[in-house]
C-alpha cells in the first residue's frame, strides 16, 4: 500500500513541478537565471520543512509525502543541469548566484517551514 501511495504522490509532485515550472518560467522570461526550478526547489524545501516539523509518526505517510510527493516535486538533477549549462555558456557569475540562491534559499526555507510547524 505504501508503494502505491509513493507512486501516486510522486506522480502528483512531478505534475505540479512541471506545471508550476512552466508558469513561473513564462512569467520570468527576462531573468538571466532559471527562476522556475529555483522557485520549485525553495517551495519544496519549505513544504518539506513544514511536513517534517509536524513530526508525523506514521512511517507510511512520511514516505508517501516526504519521499513521494516532495521527492518528485523538487529536483536536484535539473538544478545540476542548469548550473552546468550556465557554466558552459561562460555565465560564471550567474551560475554561482543560481547555486548560492538554490542551496541557501532551500536550506533557509526548510528551516523556516520546520520552525513554523514546531
SERO-4910 file (N, C-alpha, C, O; in steps of 0.05 Angstrom, whole numbers):
BEGIN
 pado doro    nc1    nc2    nc3   cac1   cac2   cac3    cc1    cc2    cc3    oc1    oc2    oc3
  Unk    A     16    -24      0      0      0      0     17     25      0     11     45    -14
  Unk    A     39     25     15     57     48     17     69     53    -11     71     77    -19
  Unk    A     77     33    -25     89     36    -51     70     49    -71     78     66    -86
  Unk    A     45     41    -70     24     53    -87     21     83    -80     18    100    -97
  Unk    A     21     89    -54     19    117    -45     43    134    -55     39    157    -63
  Unk    A     67    122    -53     91    137    -63     88    142    -93     95    163   -103
  Unk    A     79    122   -108     75    124   -136     55    147   -143     61    163   -161
  Unk    A     33    147   -130     12    168   -135     22    195   -126     20    214   -142
  Unk    A     33    197   -102     43    223    -93     66    233   -110     69    257   -115
  Unk    A     83    215   -119    105    222   -136     95    233   -163    105    253   -174
  Unk    A     75    220   -174     63    229   -199     51    257   -195     54    274   -213
  Unk    A     37    262   -173     26    288   -168     48    309   -164     45    332   -175
  Unk    A     69    302   -150     91    321   -146    104    328   -172    111    352   -176
  Unk    A    109    308   -189    121    313   -215    104    330   -233    114    348   -247
  Unk    A     78    325   -233     60    341   -249     58    370   -240     58    388   -256
  Unk    A     58    373   -213     57    400   -202     83    415   -209     83    439   -215
  Unk    A    106    401   -207    132    413   -214    131    422   -243    139    445   -249
  Unk    A    122    405   -261    121    412   -289    103    436   -294    111    455   -308
  Unk    A     79    436   -283     60    458   -287     71    484   -275     72    505   -289
  Unk    A     79    483   -250     89    507   -236    114    518   -249    118    542   -252
  Unk    A    132    500   -257    157    508   -270    151    523   -296    164    543   -301
  Unk    A    132    513   -311    124    527   -336    112    554   -331    118    573   -345
  Unk    A     95    556   -311     82    581   -304    102    602   -295    102    624   -305
  Unk    A    120    594   -277    140    613   -266    159    621   -288    166    644   -291
  Unk    A    168    601   -304    187    607   -326    174    627   -346    188    645   -356
  Unk    A    149    623   -353    135    641   -372    133    669   -361    135    688   -376
  Unk    A    129    671   -335    126    698   -323    152    712   -317    153    736   -310
  Unk    A    175    697   -319    201    709   -313    220    706   -336    244    701   -333
  Unk    A    210    710   -360    226    706   -385    250    725   -386    271    717   -397
  Unk    A    249    748   -374    271    768   -376    294    762   -357    315    775   -359
  Unk    A    291    743   -339    312    738   -319    334    721   -331    330    706   -350
  Unk    A    358    725   -321    382    710   -330    386    684   -315    406    670   -320
  Unk    A    368    677   -297    371    653   -281    346    635   -286    325    645   -293
  Unk    A    349    609   -282    326    591   -284    308    593   -259    310    577   -240
  Unk    A    292    614   -259    275    621   -236    254    599   -230    247    595   -207
  Unk    A    245    585   -251    224    564   -246    234    542   -227    220    536   -208
  Unk    A    257    531   -233    267    509   -216    277    520   -189    274    506   -169
  Unk    A    288    544   -189    296    556   -164    271    559   -146    272    552   -122
  Unk    A    249    569   -157    225    572   -141    214    546   -131    207    543   -108
  Unk    A    214    526   -149    204    499   -141    220    487   -119    209    477    -99
  Unk    A    246    488   -121    263    476   -100    260    491    -74    261    477    -53
  Unk    A    257    517    -74    254    531    -49    226    526    -37    224    521    -13
  Unk    A    206    526    -53    179    519    -43    177    490    -33    165    485    -13
  Unk    A    191    472    -47    191    444    -38    205    441    -12    196    426      5
  Unk    A    227    456     -8    242    454     17    224    466     40    224    455     62
  Unk    A    210    487     34    192    499     54    170    479     62    165    474     85
  Unk    A    158    467     41    137    447     47    147    423     62    133    413     80
  Unk    A    170    413     54    181    390     69    189    398     97    187    382    115
  Unk    A    198    422    101    204    432    128    179    433    145    180    424    168
  Unk    A    158    443    134    132    443    149    124    415    155    117    408    178
  Unk    A    124    397    135    116    370    140    133    356    161    123    343    178
  Unk    A    159    360    159    178    347    178    173    358    206    175    344    225
  Unk    A    168    384    207    164    397    233    139    387    247    136    391    272
  Unk    A    120    376    232     96    365    244    100    339    260     83    330    275
  Unk    A    124    327    255    131    302    269    110    280    266    101    269    285
  Unk    A    103    275    241     83    254    235     95    227    243    117    220    233
  Unk    A     82    212    260     93    187    270     88    164    251     99    142    255
  Unk    A     71    167    231     64    146    212     86    144    191     89    162    175
  Unk    A    100    121    191    122    117    172    113    117    143    126    128    126
  Unk    A     90    106    138     79    105    111     73    133    101     79    140     78
  Unk    A     60    149    118     53    177    110     79    193    104     80    208     86
  Unk    A     99    188    121    125    202    117    137    195     90    148    212     76
  Unk    A    137    169     83    148    160     58    132    171     34    143    180     14
  Unk    A    106    169     37     88    178     15     91    208     10     94    216    -13
  Unk    A     90    224     31     91    253     27    120    263     24    126    278      6
  Unk    A    138    254     42    165    263     41    180    253     16    191    269      1
  Unk    A    181    227     13    196    215    -10    180    217    -36    191    225    -56
  Unk    A    154    210    -35    138    210    -59    133    238    -70    143    245    -91
  Unk    A    117    254    -55    109    280    -65    133    299    -67    139    310    -89
  Unk    A    146    305    -44    167    325    -45    192    316    -60    206    332    -71
  Unk    A    197    290    -60    219    279    -75    215    283   -105    234    289   -120
  Unk    A    191    281   -115    185    285   -143    181    315   -150    186    323   -172
  Unk    A    171    330   -130    166    358   -135    192    374   -138    195    390   -156
  Unk    A    211    369   -120    237    383   -122    255    368   -141    250    345   -147
  Unk    A    276    381   -150    293    368   -170    322    378   -168    328    400   -177
  Unk    A    338    361   -157    367    367   -156    380    362   -183    399    376   -190
  Unk    A    370    343   -198    382    337   -224    378    360   -244    398    368   -257
  Unk    A    355    372   -245    351    395   -263    367    419   -254    378    433   -270
  Unk    A    368    423   -227    385    444   -216    414    440   -225    428    459   -232
  Unk    A    424    415   -224    451    409   -232    456    415   -262    476    427   -269
  Unk    A    437    406   -279    439    411   -308    440    441   -313    457    451   -328
  Unk    A    422    456   -301    421    485   -306    446    499   -296    455    518   -309
  Unk    A    457    490   -274    481    502   -263    504    498   -283    520    516   -289
  Unk    A    507    473   -293    528    467   -312    524    481   -338    543    491   -351
  Unk    A    499    483   -347    494    498   -372    502    527   -370    513    538   -389
  Unk    A    497    539   -347    506    567   -343    536    569   -344    547    587   -356
  Unk    A    549    550   -332    579    549   -332    590    545   -361    608    559   -369
  Unk    A    578    527   -375    587    521   -403    583    545   -421    597    549   -440
  Unk    A    562    561   -415    557    585   -430    574    609   -421    571    631   -429
  Unk    A    593    602   -403    612    622   -392    597    644   -376    606    667   -376
  Unk    A    575    637   -364    560    655   -347    565    647   -318    548    638   -303
  Unk    A    591    650   -311    601    641   -285    587    655   -262    578    641   -243
  Unk    A    585    681   -263    572    695   -241    543    687   -237    533    685   -214
  Unk    A    529    684   -259    501    675   -257    499    647   -246    481    641   -230
  Unk    A    517    630   -254    518    603   -243    523    603   -213    509    589   -198
  Unk    A    542    618   -205    548    620   -176    524    631   -161    517    621   -139
  Unk    A    511    652   -172    488    663   -159    465    643   -158    452    640   -137
  Unk    A    460    628   -179    439    608   -180    445    585   -160    426    577   -146
  Unk    A    469    576   -159    476    555   -140    473    565   -111    462    551    -94
  Unk    A    482    589   -106    481    600    -79    451    605    -71    443    598    -48
  Unk    A    436    617    -89    407    621    -82    392    595    -78    376    593    -60
  Unk    A    398    575    -94    384    549    -91    392    536    -65    374    527    -50
  Unk    A    417    534    -60    426    520    -35    418    535    -10    406    524      8
  Unk    A    425    560     -9    419    576     15    389    580     18    378    578     40
  Unk    A    376    586     -4    347    590     -3    332    565      5    313    567     21
  Unk    A    340    542     -5    327    517      3    332    510     32    313    502     46
  Unk    A    356    513     41    362    508     70    347    527     88    335    518    108
  Unk    A    346    552     81    332    572     97    302    566     96    288    568    117
  Unk    A    291    560     73    263    554     71    255    529     87    235    529    101
  Unk    A    272    508     86    267    484    102    266    492    132    248    484    146
  Unk    A    286    507    141    288    515    169    263    531    177    252    527    198
  Unk    A    255    550    160    232    566    166    207    549    168    191    552    186
  Unk    A    203    530    149    180    513    149    180    495    174    159    492    187
  Unk    A    203    484    181    205    467    205    199    484    230    185    474    248
  Unk    A    209    508    231    205    526    254    175    533    256    164    534    278
  Unk    A    163    539    234    134    546    234    117    523    246     99    527    261
  Unk    A    124    499    238    108    475    245    114    465    274     97    452    285
  Unk    A    137    472    285    142    461    312    135    481    333    139    475    357
***
